[in-house]
Amino acid sequence: MTAPSDAFKLPPRRRAERLSVAVVAELAELIVTGQLLEGALLPPEGPLSEHFGVSRTVIRESAKRLEEKGLVIVTQGRGTQVARSGSWNMLDPVVISALIDNDESSGVLDELTVVRGHLESAMAGTVAAGRTPEELVRIEHALEVMREMQHESDSFRQADVVFHLTVMELSRNRLAENIAKRLYLRAQESSRFHGIGYEDAFRSTLEEHAAVVGAISRQDVAAAEQAMRDHIIGSWQRRRFQAPPTT
């Protein structure tokens, strides 16, 4: 019989870390939504500990995590101060999630689309300049899958994502790919990003992707850049929720 000491042992529980994750997420949301203003000092450890129902150790750990994300500045003797938005690590999963999830005006998604448009435009141009015949076949195949799925919304959307990720990968620009992919895939999780349906959405999307493929096929760098930028920004403008007019 196996001795108890030889039996599988569960790893130590990481309760404090899990609590810290929850505290960080809530404080991050308060900061990015402006409920905790830039330059404001967070309450001392004692009141924060009572508010969240956690130990002061968890509060200190949370403050460190927020500082790593650029959301706060921790100064000995002064406390924890909310940092200016220009210091926030916008690519951090917690920060970008809080921004997108609370983006009622779609302003963050507007900014994301502009950044993504420029990055993917540059990557499409790079692919056009140096693509191999085999790489062109991969891109053409990604477009063909989109055509086959054009009457199935979810499958079409997935094929659309694969097309963009393929162009990113073939650009071999690891930094641009990493940034664009983080922004794109996180935005995909937001219903606001998918926006409203519009007439001939499948047709226009396919035509715009075909323009990108055509430019890459011709190795026309400028045309590939323009086609990708026009597609990303134009399709967002067509499906974007419009705020009701103020009276």
C-alpha positions in Angstrom: 0.0 0.0 0.0 1.3 3.4 -0.9 2.4 5.4 2.1 0.6 8.7 2.7 3.9 10.6 2.4 4.3 9.2 -1.2 0.8 10.2 -2.3 0.3 13.1 -4.6 0.3 16.4 -2.7 -1.6 19.5 -3.8 0.5 22.6 -4.3 0.1 25.3 -1.7 -2.9 27.5 -2.2 -2.2 30.9 -3.7 -5.2 32.6 -2.2 -3.4 35.9 -1.6 -2.4 36.1 -5.3 -6.0 35.4 -6.5 -7.3 38.1 -4.1 -4.6 40.5 -5.4 -5.8 39.8 -9.0 -9.3 40.8 -8.1 -8.2 43.9 -6.3 -6.0 45.0 -9.2 -8.8 44.5 -11.7 -11.2 46.6 -9.7 -8.7 49.4 -9.0 -7.6 49.4 -12.7 -11.2 49.9 -13.7 -11.6 52.8 -11.3 -8.5 54.4 -12.7 -9.2 54.0 -16.4 -12.8 55.2 -16.0 -11.7 58.3 -14.2 -13.3 57.5 -10.9 -9.8 57.7 -9.4 -8.5 60.9 -11.0 -4.9 61.4 -12.3 -2.7 62.6 -9.5 -5.1 61.5 -6.8 -3.8 59.5 -3.9 -5.3 56.1 -3.2 -6.6 55.6 0.3 -4.1 54.2 2.9 -3.6 50.5 3.3 -5.9 50.2 6.3 -9.1 51.6 4.6 -8.3 49.8 1.4 -7.9 46.5 3.3 -11.2 47.0 5.0 -13.0 48.0 1.7 -11.8 44.9 -0.2 -11.9 42.6 2.8 -8.3 41.5 2.3 -5.0 41.8 4.3 -2.6 44.7 4.0 -0.2 42.3 2.4 -2.6 41.8 -0.5 -3.1 45.6 -0.8 0.7 46.1 -0.9 1.0 43.3 -3.6 -1.8 44.9 -5.6 -0.1 48.3 -5.5 3.1 46.7 -6.9 1.1 45.2 -9.7 -0.6 48.4 -10.5 2.8 50.2 -10.5 4.1 47.6 -13.0 1.2 48.4 -15.3 2.0 52.1 -15.1 -1.3 52.9 -13.4 0.1 54.3 -10.2 3.3 55.7 -8.7 4.3 54.4 -5.3 6.4 56.8 -3.3 7.8 56.1 0.2 6.2 58.4 2.7 3.7 59.9 0.2 1.6 56.9 -0.7 0.2 55.5 -4.0 -0.7 58.1 -6.6 -2.7 57.6 -9.8 -0.3 58.1 -12.8 -1.1 60.1 -15.9 -2.7 58.1 -18.7 0.4 58.5 -20.9 2.3 56.3 -18.5 -0.2 53.4 -18.6 0.9 50.2 -20.2 -2.0 50.0 -22.8 -0.9 46.6 -24.0 -1.2 45.0 -20.5 -4.2 42.6 -20.6 -5.8 44.1 -17.5 -5.4 47.7 -18.7 -6.6 47.1 -22.3 -9.5 45.0 -21.0 -10.6 47.7 -18.6 -10.3 50.4 -21.3 -12.3 48.4 -23.9 -14.9 47.0 -21.4 -15.7 50.5 -20.2 -15.5 52.2 -23.7 -19.1 53.4 -23.9 -18.3 56.1 -26.5 -16.1 53.7 -28.5 -13.3 56.3 -28.3 -10.8 53.7 -27.3 -11.8 51.5 -30.2 -11.4 54.4 -32.5 -7.9 54.9 -31.3 -7.2 51.1 -31.4 -8.4 51.0 -35.0 -6.1 53.8 -36.1 -3.1 52.2 -34.5 -4.0 48.8 -35.8 -4.6 50.3 -39.3 -1.1 51.8 -39.5 0.6 48.7 -38.1 -1.2 46.2 -40.4 -0.8 48.6 -43.3 3.0 48.6 -42.8 3.0 44.8 -42.5 1.0 44.3 -45.6 3.5 46.5 -47.5 6.4 44.4 -46.2 4.7 41.2 -47.3 4.1 42.7 -50.8 7.8 43.6 -51.0 9.2 40.3 -50.2 6.6 37.6 -50.4 7.4 34.2 -51.9 5.1 32.3 -54.3 4.4 29.9 -51.4 3.5 32.7 -49.1 1.2 34.2 -51.7 -0.6 30.9 -51.9 -1.2 31.0 -48.1 -2.8 34.4 -48.3 -4.9 33.5 -51.4 -6.1 30.4 -49.5 -7.0 32.5 -46.5 -9.1 34.7 -48.8 -10.7 31.7 -50.4 -11.8 30.3 -47.1 -13.5 33.6 -46.3 -15.4 33.3 -49.6 -16.5 29.8 -48.7 -17.8 31.0 -45.3 -19.5 34.2 -46.4 -23.0 32.9 -45.5 -22.0 31.8 -42.1 -21.3 34.8 -39.8 -19.2 33.1 -37.1 -17.2 31.0 -39.5 -16.6 34.1 -41.7 -15.5 36.1 -38.8 -13.0 33.4 -37.8 -11.7 33.2 -41.4 -11.3 37.0 -41.4 -9.2 36.8 -38.2 -7.0 34.0 -39.8 -6.5 36.2 -42.9 -5.2 39.1 -40.8 -3.0 36.9 -38.6 -1.5 35.3 -41.7 -0.5 38.7 -43.1 1.0 39.7 -39.7 3.0 36.5 -39.5 4.4 36.7 -43.0 5.6 40.3 -42.4 8.2 38.9 -40.1 8.0 42.1 -38.1 7.7 40.5 -34.6 7.2 43.7 -32.7 4.4 45.0 -35.0 2.8 41.6 -35.1 2.8 41.3 -31.3 1.3 44.7 -30.8 -1.3 44.4 -33.5 -2.3 40.9 -32.5 -2.8 41.9 -28.9 -5.0 44.8 -29.9 -6.9 42.9 -32.5 -7.6 39.7 -30.6 -8.7 41.6 -27.4 -11.0 43.9 -29.5 -12.6 40.8 -31.0 -13.9 39.9 -27.5 -15.9 43.2 -27.4 -19.4 43.3 -28.8 -18.8 47.0 -29.5 -16.0 46.2 -31.8 -18.3 44.0 -34.0 -20.8 46.8 -33.9 -23.9 46.9 -36.1 -24.6 44.9 -39.2 -24.7 46.9 -42.5 -25.9 46.1 -46.0 -23.6 44.0 -48.2 -21.1 43.5 -45.3 -19.8 40.2 -46.7 -19.4 41.6 -50.2 -17.6 44.7 -49.2 -15.3 42.8 -46.7 -14.4 40.3 -49.4 -13.7 43.0 -52.0 -11.4 44.9 -49.6 -9.5 41.7 -48.7 -9.2 40.9 -52.4 -7.7 44.3 -53.0 -5.0 43.6 -50.4 -4.3 40.2 -51.9 -4.2 41.7 -55.4 -1.6 44.3 -54.4 0.5 41.7 -52.6 0.3 39.5 -55.7 1.6 42.4 -57.9 4.2 43.2 -55.2 2.8 46.7 -55.2 3.9 48.0 -51.7 2.0 51.3 -51.7 -1.2 49.7 -52.9 -1.0 46.9 -50.3 -0.5 49.5 -47.6 -3.4 51.6 -48.8 -5.7 48.7 -49.3 -5.1 47.3 -45.8 -5.5 50.7 -44.1 -8.6 51.6 -46.0 -10.2 48.2 -45.1 -9.5 48.4 -41.4 -10.5 52.0 -40.9 -13.4 51.9 -43.4 -15.0 48.7 -42.1 -14.8 50.0 -38.5 -16.5 53.3 -39.6 -19.3 51.3 -41.3 -20.1 49.1 -38.3 -19.4 51.5 -35.5 -22.2 52.3 -33.1 -23.0 56.0 -33.4 -23.8 58.0 -30.3 -27.3 59.6 -30.3 -27.3 63.3 -31.1 -27.4 65.6 -28.0 -30.3 67.9 -27.6 
